[in-house]
Amino acid sequence: MSLNKRYISIDFSKNNLLERNKGLSIILDISNFLSSSQKLDDILNGAAFKMLEHFEFDACRIYLLDKSGRHLHLSACRGTDPGGLEYVELGEGFTGKAASTRSFIAQHVSELEDKQRATLLANKGFKIIMCVPLIAVGQVVGVMNLASGKLIKLDQEMIDFLEVIGNQVSVAVKNAWLYENILKKKDKLSESKKMIEFFAYSTFHDLKGPAIAIHGISKLLIKKYGHILNDKGRGYCEKIQKTSEQIVTLVERINIYVQAKVAPLNMEDLKIGEIFNELKDEFSSVLDSRHIKLVEPGADSVIRADRLSVTRILRNLVDNALKYGGDKLSEIRLGYREDKDFHIFSVSDDGVGIKKDQCEKIFQIYQREKTSKGIAGAGLGLAVVKELAKRHEGNVWAEPGEEKGATFYVAISKKLQGK
């Protein structure tokens, strides 16, 4: 660097690099190619092609070590018919020795000790062969065989050059294996997910039908034979009815929770004011009967989200306030604000409130407070809210009021895309 300059700036050019340093230019080209694909076949066949393109080789074969670590199998071949050379035992011939000793090996075909193999290679027109061990992170993954029909001058610089390329190929192979493993695990997870969904839906159906039947039979029993039963018998029938109703309700709510996790979302532009008005109409009779005021902001913003999800989120939060707010609940307040990344909804109430140490627990599935004993519910309403927020790349949280009540917040990402 010149002493009178604080820095130098040179535009990168592959052509200029080729003129200055052919070796580095070749490594750059091969490196760029190897990083262009995650498919093992493409990587190996492309690497074999690049070796013939850049060097005076007539053939390239790439062997990979199998899972047993005892055999090498031919995985890519360019420039020759691989007949008779598809599998090699570890330690067999130069290929096996290169893998077992982790060494670069080169020899004239005419000087090979294995005369049968020497004849086979000579008949293919080869005079010299080289074996480059493919080593990544200290582990041998295979061997790259190179052959030429004419003599090639080998010096330490050339050997180092080939070994560096071999390392690049071996790293790409390991990355491809990792990628294949991830895809297999992904497929297994997808299959497991489908099985769980099928099991869940079939279970809901199988449970709901008998529960409804039990409810109907017990109701019919009281209607037709109630005059025969004593008070204890009629009490049993009423308990059967209530229990069957609870089963149906629980099954339906579990179904809603599963749908919240897996049902497809339909992203669209939503007017917040319309959602709030629909919510107010839906709860109007309950609010009037309990003399509870629902306060909504004059919001006219438009957000992008799934309509059913946003409606269900706010419905569950209002329903939660009505259930657990207590007899002195007098006001439920809806809110909306936004920051750089999120649309943030809130539902506040002036009811009995929640304790600070419960603000995270209440969003867990089947989590209910001791104070909720005797109140109808399955502990799934807030869990559904959390799942729907997660699917909108957002979050949920709760804060206790200063003196009473609580506020529940739901953040929905502004970066949502959809059809």
Sequence and secondary structure as in RCSB ss.txt:
>XXXX:A:sequence
MSLNKRYISIDFSKNNLLERNKGLSIILDISNFLSSSQKLDDILNGAAFKMLEHFEFDACRIYLLDKSGRHLHLS
ACRGTDPGGLEYVELGEGFTGKAASTRSFIAQHVSELEDKQRATLLANKGFKIIMCVPLIAVGQVVGVMNLASGK
LIKLDQEMIDFLEVIGNQVSVAVKNAWLYENILKKKDKLSESKKMIEFFAYSTFHDLKGPAIAIHGISKLLIKKY
GHILNDKGRGYCEKIQKTSEQIVTLVERINIYVQAKVAPLNMEDLKIGEIFNELKDEFSSVLDSRHIKLVEPGAD
SVIRADRLSVTRILRNLVDNALKYGGDKLSEIRLGYREDKDFHIFSVSDDGVGIKKDQCEKIFQIYQREKTSKGI
AGAGLGLAVVKELAKRHEGNVWAEPGEEKGATFYVAISKKLQGK
>XXXX:A:secstr
  TT S       HHHHHHH HHHHHHHHHHHHHTT   HHHHHHHHHHHHHHHSS SEEEEEEE TTSSEEEEE
EEESS  TT SEEETTSHHHHHHHHHT  EEEEGGG S HHHHHHHHHTT SEEEEEEEEETTEEEEEEEEEESS
     HHHHHHHHHHHHHHHHHHHHHHHHHHHHHHHHHHHHHHHHHHHHHHHHHHHHHHHHHHHHHHHHHHHHHH
TTTS HHHHHHHHHHHHHHHHHHHHHHHHHHHHHHHHS   EEEEEHHHHHHHHHHHHHHHHHHHT EEE     
 EEEEEHHHHHHHHHHHHHHHHHHS TT  EEEEEEEE SSEEEEEEEE SS   GGGTTGGGSTT   GGGTTS
   S HHHHHHHHHHHTT EEEEEE SSS EEEEEEEETT    
